[in-house]
């Protein structure tokens, strides 16, 4: 058995084709068309296929954008750091009661 991948590919390339693949795409599309019913639901937002309900790509993208904006807004509103109460020991904070600028007033 050969372990060299280049030799295997070269042998495969040299071998004759065992089937005709010229009409493969047309045959695949014929099978797909035979499985899908010609009638579509009245709503353009969803397609029923085989008893399952699928959303169209436009509705899926819109739902993804709306969900992303909602998550971003909720994280932005509720995830922001809250105003912490100043401690008497935080000398270098902005509103420290015992900072030199506050004592000299």
Order of alpha helices (4+ residues) and beta strands (2+ residues): alpha-alpha-beta-beta-alpha-alpha
